[in-house]
Amino acid sequence: MPIYEYTCDKCRHQFDVLIRNEKDYPKKCPACGKGKPVKAFSSFAVSMAAGSTVSREACEVCPTAGTGCGGGGCCGDM
């Protein structure tokens, strides 16, 4: 289920909403109770399942290439 970011057009309050169906779309700001929330542009995030690992062997720019994923971050995160 997607989580969308919204900004109030009156008080500029930013908040997230989990959208399960059409009834979940916000009709007013939870902070001021006024305004029409506008969907904000945001990037998405990807998380790895617990216990999974990423090999850094193929990454040429990674300073720890060949040692496996020890710090939890991947080459793109550095």
ZAFIFI-164934 format. One record per residue: residue in one letter; chain; y, x, z of N, C-alpha, C in turn. Coordinates in Angstrom, 2 decimals, always signed. Last residue first. Layout:
N
{aa=a&ch=A&n.yy=Y&n.xx=X&n.zz=Z&ca.yy=Y&ca.xx=X&ca.zz=Z&c.yy=Y&c.xx=X&c.zz=Z}
...
//
This chain:
78
{aa=m&ch=A&n.yy=+5.88&n.xx=+26.91&n.zz=-0.88&ca.yy=+6.53&ca.xx=+28.14&ca.zz=-0.42&c.yy=+7.83&c.xx=+28.37&c.zz=-1.15}
{aa=d&ch=A&n.yy=+4.53&n.xx=+24.79&n.zz=-1.91&ca.yy=+5.33&ca.xx=+24.54&ca.zz=-0.72&c.yy=+6.13&c.xx=+25.76&c.zz=-0.28}
{aa=g&ch=A&n.yy=+2.92&n.xx=+25.61&n.zz=-3.97&ca.yy=+4.09&ca.xx=+24.83&ca.zz=-4.32&c.yy=+5.01&c.xx=+24.60&c.zz=-3.15}
{aa=c&ch=A&n.yy=+0.78&n.xx=+26.76&n.zz=-2.52&ca.yy=+1.74&ca.xx=+27.60&ca.zz=-3.26&c.yy=+3.02&c.xx=+26.86&c.zz=-3.59}
{aa=c&ch=A&n.yy=+0.54&n.xx=+24.91&n.zz=+0.56&ca.yy=+0.02&ca.xx=+25.38&ca.zz=-0.72&c.yy=+1.13&c.xx=+26.12&c.zz=-1.45}
{aa=g&ch=A&n.yy=-0.18&n.xx=+25.01&n.zz=+4.08&ca.yy=+0.71&ca.xx=+24.84&ca.zz=+2.95&c.yy=+0.07&c.xx=+25.36&c.zz=+1.68}
{aa=g&ch=A&n.yy=-2.13&n.xx=+25.70&n.zz=+5.88&ca.yy=-1.92&ca.xx=+24.29&ca.zz=+5.64&c.yy=-0.98&c.xx=+24.03&c.zz=+4.47}
{aa=g&ch=A&n.yy=-2.78&n.xx=+28.35&n.zz=+6.20&ca.yy=-1.62&ca.xx=+27.83&ca.zz=+6.93&c.yy=-1.35&c.xx=+26.37&c.zz=+6.70}
{aa=g&ch=A&n.yy=-5.00&n.xx=+28.97&n.zz=+4.65&ca.yy=-5.06&ca.xx=+29.17&ca.zz=+6.09&c.yy=-3.92&c.xx=+28.51&c.zz=+6.85}
{aa=c&ch=A&n.yy=-6.78&n.xx=+28.67&n.zz=+2.00&ca.yy=-5.66&ca.xx=+27.93&ca.zz=+2.56&c.yy=-5.71&c.xx=+28.02&c.zz=+4.08}
{aa=g&ch=A&n.yy=-7.65&n.xx=+31.92&n.zz=+0.64&ca.yy=-7.90&ca.xx=+30.53&ca.zz=+1.00&c.yy=-6.68&c.xx=+29.91&c.zz=+1.65}
{aa=t&ch=A&n.yy=-7.12&n.xx=+34.39&n.zz=-0.32&ca.yy=-7.52&ca.xx=+34.30&ca.zz=+1.09&c.yy=-7.83&c.xx=+32.88&c.zz=+1.52}
{aa=g&ch=A&n.yy=-6.20&n.xx=+34.37&n.zz=-2.89&ca.yy=-7.53&ca.xx=+34.88&ca.zz=-2.67&c.yy=-8.01&c.xx=+34.77&c.zz=-1.24}
{aa=a&ch=A&n.yy=-2.82&n.xx=+34.88&n.zz=-2.07&ca.yy=-3.80&ca.xx=+34.48&ca.zz=-3.08&c.yy=-5.14&c.xx=+35.14&c.zz=-2.79}
{aa=t&ch=A&n.yy=-0.65&n.xx=+35.11&n.zz=-0.43&ca.yy=-1.97&ca.xx=+35.15&ca.zz=+0.20&c.yy=-3.05&c.xx=+34.71&c.zz=-0.77}
{aa=p&ch=A&n.yy=+1.62&n.xx=+34.83&n.zz=-1.99&ca.yy=+1.37&ca.xx=+36.13&ca.zz=-1.36&c.yy=+0.00&c.xx=+36.23&c.zz=-0.70}
{aa=c&ch=A&n.yy=+1.48&n.xx=+33.28&n.zz=-5.15&ca.yy=+1.21&ca.xx=+33.11&ca.zz=-3.73&c.yy=+0.91&c.xx=+34.46&c.zz=-3.08}
{aa=v&ch=A&n.yy=+1.63&n.xx=+33.46&n.zz=-7.84&ca.yy=+2.85&ca.xx=+33.73&ca.zz=-7.09&c.yy=+2.65&c.xx=+33.67&c.zz=-5.58}
{aa=e&ch=A&n.yy=-0.83&n.xx=+32.76&n.zz=-8.94&ca.yy=-0.38&ca.xx=+34.13&ca.zz=-9.10&c.yy=+0.83&c.xx=+34.46&c.zz=-8.23}
{aa=c&ch=A&n.yy=-3.52&n.xx=+30.92&n.zz=-7.98&ca.yy=-2.07&ca.xx=+30.96&ca.zz=-7.90&c.yy=-1.57&c.xx=+32.40&c.zz=-7.92}
{aa=a&ch=A&n.yy=-6.22&n.xx=+30.94&n.zz=-7.80&ca.yy=-5.65&ca.xx=+30.74&ca.zz=-9.12&c.yy=-4.14&c.xx=+30.86&c.zz=-9.13}
{aa=e&ch=A&n.yy=-6.76&n.xx=+31.22&n.zz=-5.04&ca.yy=-7.13&ca.xx=+32.28&ca.zz=-5.97&c.yy=-6.45&c.xx=+32.15&c.zz=-7.32}
{aa=r&ch=A&n.yy=-6.41&n.xx=+29.45&n.zz=-3.04&ca.yy=-5.20&ca.xx=+29.99&ca.zz=-3.62&c.yy=-5.51&c.xx=+31.05&c.zz=-4.68}
{aa=s&ch=A&n.yy=-8.08&n.xx=+26.41&n.zz=-2.49&ca.yy=-8.19&ca.xx=+27.83&ca.zz=-2.79&c.yy=-6.91&c.xx=+28.29&c.zz=-3.47}
{aa=v&ch=A&n.yy=-7.88&n.xx=+24.20&n.zz=+0.16&ca.yy=-7.38&ca.xx=+24.50&ca.zz=-1.18&c.yy=-7.51&c.xx=+26.00&c.zz=-1.38}
{aa=t&ch=A&n.yy=-9.95&n.xx=+21.89&n.zz=+1.95&ca.yy=-9.26&ca.xx=+23.16&ca.zz=+1.80&c.yy=-8.84&c.xx=+23.33&c.zz=+0.36}
{aa=s&ch=A&n.yy=-10.38&n.xx=+19.22&n.zz=+4.35&ca.yy=-10.41&ca.xx=+19.74&ca.zz=+2.98&c.yy=-9.62&c.xx=+21.04&c.zz=+2.92}
{aa=g&ch=A&n.yy=-10.03&n.xx=+18.27&n.zz=+6.91&ca.yy=-11.18&ca.xx=+19.12&ca.zz=+6.65&c.yy=-11.25&c.xx=+19.68&c.zz=+5.24}
{aa=a&ch=A&n.yy=-8.49&n.xx=+15.25&n.zz=+5.97&ca.yy=-8.83&ca.xx=+16.19&ca.zz=+7.05&c.yy=-10.08&c.xx=+16.98&c.zz=+6.68}
{aa=a&ch=A&n.yy=-7.03&n.xx=+15.14&n.zz=+2.72&ca.yy=-7.95&ca.xx=+14.61&ca.zz=+3.73&c.yy=-8.27&c.xx=+15.68&c.zz=+4.76}
{aa=m&ch=A&n.yy=-3.58&n.xx=+15.78&n.zz=+2.14&ca.yy=-4.99&ca.xx=+16.09&ca.zz=+1.91&c.yy=-5.81&c.xx=+15.49&c.zz=+3.03}
{aa=s&ch=A&n.yy=-0.94&n.xx=+13.82&n.zz=+0.80&ca.yy=-1.56&ca.xx=+14.53&ca.zz=+1.91&c.yy=-3.03&c.xx=+14.72&c.zz=+1.60}
{aa=v&ch=A&n.yy=+1.99&n.xx=+13.67&n.zz=-0.98&ca.yy=+0.55&ca.xx=+13.65&ca.zz=-1.08&c.yy=+0.01&c.xx=+14.41&c.zz=+0.11}
{aa=a&ch=A&n.yy=+4.85&n.xx=+11.64&n.zz=-1.49&ca.yy=+4.19&ca.xx=+12.73&ca.zz=-0.80&c.yy=+2.69&c.xx=+12.56&c.zz=-0.93}
{aa=f&ch=A&n.yy=+7.56&n.xx=+11.01&n.zz=-3.78&ca.yy=+6.34&ca.xx=+10.64&ca.zz=-3.09&c.yy=+5.73&c.xx=+11.88&c.zz=-2.45}
{aa=s&ch=A&n.yy=+11.11&n.xx=+10.44&n.zz=-3.51&ca.yy=+9.94&ca.xx=+11.12&ca.zz=-4.05&c.yy=+8.71&c.xx=+10.68&c.zz=-3.29}
{aa=s&ch=A&n.yy=+13.29&n.xx=+7.66&n.zz=-4.17&ca.yy=+12.67&ca.xx=+8.64&ca.zz=-3.30&c.yy=+11.48&c.xx=+9.29&c.zz=-4.00}
{aa=f&ch=A&n.yy=+16.01&n.xx=+5.56&n.zz=-4.33&ca.yy=+15.16&ca.xx=+6.45&ca.zz=-5.10&c.yy=+14.58&c.xx=+7.48&c.zz=-4.15}
{aa=a&ch=A&n.yy=+16.00&n.xx=+2.45&n.zz=-2.54&ca.yy=+16.50&ca.xx=+3.81&ca.zz=-2.75&c.yy=+15.50&c.xx=+4.60&c.zz=-3.59}
{aa=k&ch=A&n.yy=+16.83&n.xx=-0.87&n.zz=-2.99&ca.yy=+15.74&ca.xx=+0.10&ca.zz=-3.00&c.yy=+16.31&c.xx=+1.47&c.zz=-3.37}
{aa=v&ch=A&n.yy=+19.12&n.xx=-2.35&n.zz=-0.82&ca.yy=+18.90&ca.xx=-1.83&ca.zz=-2.17&c.yy=+17.81&c.xx=-0.78&c.zz=-2.10}
{aa=p&ch=A&n.yy=+19.70&n.xx=-5.28&n.zz=+1.08&ca.yy=+19.10&ca.xx=-3.95&ca.zz=+0.97&c.yy=+18.80&c.xx=-3.58&c.zz=-0.48}
{aa=k&ch=A&n.yy=+22.65&n.xx=-6.82&n.zz=+1.36&ca.yy=+21.42&ca.xx=-6.93&ca.zz=+0.59&c.yy=+20.85&c.xx=-5.54&c.zz=+0.46}
{aa=g&ch=A&n.yy=+24.26&n.xx=-7.93&n.zz=+4.40&ca.yy=+24.07&ca.xx=-7.11&ca.zz=+3.21&c.yy=+22.76&c.xx=-7.38&c.zz=+2.52}
{aa=k&ch=A&n.yy=+23.17&n.xx=-8.14&n.zz=+7.81&ca.yy=+23.95&ca.xx=-8.57&ca.zz=+6.66&c.yy=+23.58&c.xx=-7.72&c.zz=+5.46}
{aa=g&ch=A&n.yy=+21.98&n.xx=-7.05&n.zz=+9.96&ca.yy=+21.65&ca.xx=-8.43&ca.zz=+9.64&c.yy=+22.40&c.xx=-8.98&c.zz=+8.45}
{aa=c&ch=A&n.yy=+22.18&n.xx=-4.44&n.zz=+10.76&ca.yy=+23.39&ca.xx=-5.25&ca.zz=+10.86&c.yy=+23.13&c.xx=-6.74&c.zz=+10.56}
{aa=a&ch=A&n.yy=+19.42&n.xx=-3.57&n.zz=+10.73&ca.yy=+20.41&ca.xx=-3.03&ca.zz=+11.67&c.yy=+21.60&c.xx=-3.97&c.zz=+11.86}
{aa=p&ch=A&n.yy=+17.91&n.xx=-4.73&n.zz=+8.72&ca.yy=+17.45&ca.xx=-4.89&ca.zz=+10.10&c.yy=+18.46&c.xx=-4.39&c.zz=+11.14}
{aa=c&ch=A&n.yy=+19.47&n.xx=-6.56&n.zz=+6.13&ca.yy=+19.39&ca.xx=-5.29&ca.zz=+6.84&c.yy=+18.90&c.xx=-5.52&c.zz=+8.26}
{aa=k&ch=A&n.yy=+17.46&n.xx=-8.90&n.zz=+4.29&ca.yy=+18.68&ca.xx=-8.50&ca.zz=+4.97&c.yy=+18.41&c.xx=-7.20&c.zz=+5.73}
{aa=k&ch=A&n.yy=+15.12&n.xx=-9.00&n.zz=+2.92&ca.yy=+16.19&ca.xx=-9.88&ca.zz=+2.44&c.yy=+17.52&c.xx=-9.57&c.zz=+3.10}
{aa=p&ch=A&n.yy=+12.49&n.xx=-6.83&n.zz=+1.91&ca.yy=+13.57&ca.xx=-7.17&ca.zz=+2.85&c.yy=+14.66&c.xx=-8.02&c.zz=+2.20}
{aa=y&ch=A&n.yy=+9.25&n.xx=-7.94&n.zz=+1.06&ca.yy=+10.49&ca.xx=-7.35&ca.zz=+0.56&c.yy=+11.64&c.xx=-7.78&c.zz=+1.46}
{aa=d&ch=A&n.yy=+7.06&n.xx=-9.37&n.zz=+1.97&ca.yy=+7.48&ca.xx=-8.21&ca.zz=+2.74&c.yy=+8.78&c.xx=-7.57&c.zz=+2.25}
{aa=k&ch=A&n.yy=+6.27&n.xx=-11.30&n.zz=+0.20&ca.yy=+6.98&ca.xx=-11.75&ca.zz=+1.40&c.yy=+7.55&c.xx=-10.59&c.zz=+2.21}
{aa=e&ch=A&n.yy=+4.69&n.xx=-10.03&n.zz=-1.71&ca.yy=+6.08&ca.xx=-10.36&ca.zz=-2.04&c.yy=+6.90&c.xx=-10.79&c.zz=-0.83}
{aa=n&ch=A&n.yy=+2.81&n.xx=-7.59&n.zz=+0.24&ca.yy=+2.91&ca.xx=-8.70&ca.zz=-0.71&c.yy=+4.39&c.xx=-9.04&c.zz=-0.90}
{aa=r&ch=A&n.yy=+3.16&n.xx=-5.18&n.zz=+1.47&ca.yy=+1.78&ca.xx=-5.65&ca.zz=+1.26&c.yy=+1.74&c.xx=-6.80&c.zz=+0.26}
{aa=i&ch=A&n.yy=+5.16&n.xx=-2.55&n.zz=+1.94&ca.yy=+5.07&ca.xx=-3.75&ca.zz=+1.11&c.yy=+3.61&c.xx=-4.08&c.zz=+0.86}
{aa=l&ch=A&n.yy=+6.90&n.xx=-1.25&n.zz=+4.53&ca.yy=+5.55&ca.xx=-1.28&ca.zz=+3.98&c.yy=+5.41&c.xx=-2.61&c.zz=+3.23}
{aa=v&ch=A&n.yy=+10.04&n.xx=+0.23&n.zz=+4.40&ca.yy=+9.31&ca.xx=-1.03&ca.zz=+4.50&c.yy=+7.95&c.xx=-0.86&c.zz=+3.83}
{aa=d&ch=A&n.yy=+12.60&n.xx=+2.13&n.zz=+6.02&ca.yy=+11.39&ca.xx=+2.07&ca.zz=+5.22&c.yy=+10.70&c.xx=+0.72&c.zz=+5.45}
{aa=f&ch=A&n.yy=+16.21&n.xx=+2.53&n.zz=+5.82&ca.yy=+14.97&ca.xx=+2.17&ca.zz=+6.50&c.yy=+13.82&c.xx=+2.09&c.zz=+5.51}
{aa=q&ch=A&n.yy=+19.59&n.xx=+3.22&n.zz=+6.50&ca.yy=+18.42&ca.xx=+3.50&ca.zz=+5.68&c.yy=+17.18&c.xx=+3.19&c.zz=+6.47}
{aa=h&ch=A&n.yy=+22.76&n.xx=+1.65&n.zz=+6.44&ca.yy=+21.56&ca.xx=+1.96&ca.zz=+7.22&c.yy=+20.39&c.xx=+2.18&c.zz=+6.27}
{aa=r&ch=A&n.yy=+25.13&n.xx=+0.85&n.zz=+5.27&ca.yy=+24.51&ca.xx=+2.08&ca.zz=+4.76&c.yy=+23.31&c.xx=+2.54&c.zz=+5.59}
{aa=c&ch=A&n.yy=+26.28&n.xx=-1.61&n.zz=+5.70&ca.yy=+26.41&ca.xx=-0.61&ca.zz=+6.77&c.yy=+25.78&c.xx=+0.74&c.zz=+6.42}
{aa=k&ch=A&n.yy=+25.98&n.xx=-2.81&n.zz=+2.98&ca.yy=+27.14&ca.xx=-3.01&ca.zz=+3.86&c.yy=+27.31&c.xx=-1.86&c.zz=+4.86}
{aa=d&ch=A&n.yy=+23.65&n.xx=-2.28&n.zz=+1.68&ca.yy=+24.87&ca.xx=-2.10&ca.zz=+0.91&c.yy=+26.13&c.xx=-2.33&c.zz=+1.75}
{aa=c&ch=A&n.yy=+21.10&n.xx=-0.34&n.zz=+3.16&ca.yy=+21.94&ca.xx=-1.53&ca.zz=+3.26&c.yy=+23.23&c.xx=-1.30&c.zz=+2.49}
{aa=t&ch=A&n.yy=+18.38&n.xx=+1.01&n.zz=+1.45&ca.yy=+19.68&ca.xx=+1.29&ca.zz=+2.04&c.yy=+20.48&c.xx=+0.00&c.zz=+2.03}
{aa=y&ch=A&n.yy=+14.84&n.xx=+1.75&n.zz=+1.63&ca.yy=+15.96&ca.xx=+0.87&ca.zz=+1.31&c.yy=+17.21&c.xx=+1.36&c.zz=+2.01}
{aa=e&ch=A&n.yy=+11.72&n.xx=+2.84&n.zz=+0.45&ca.yy=+12.93&ca.xx=+3.15&ca.zz=+1.20&c.yy=+14.05&c.xx=+2.25&c.zz=+0.71}
{aa=y&ch=A&n.yy=+8.37&n.xx=+1.61&n.zz=+0.72&ca.yy=+9.61&ca.xx=+1.77&ca.zz=-0.03&c.yy=+10.76&c.xx=+2.07&c.zz=+0.92}
{aa=i&ch=A&n.yy=+5.05&n.xx=+2.28&n.zz=+0.54&ca.yy=+6.16&ca.xx=+2.22&ca.zz=+1.48&c.yy=+7.42&c.xx=+2.53&c.zz=+0.67}
{aa=p&ch=A&n.yy=+2.19&n.xx=+0.58&n.zz=-0.84&ca.yy=+3.37&ca.xx=+1.44&ca.zz=-0.94&c.yy=+4.38&c.xx=+1.21&c.zz=+0.18}
{aa=m&ch=A&n.yy=-1.17&n.xx=+0.84&n.zz=+0.00&ca.yy=+0.00&ca.xx=+0.00&ca.zz=+0.00&c.yy=+1.24&c.xx=+0.89&c.zz=+0.00}
//
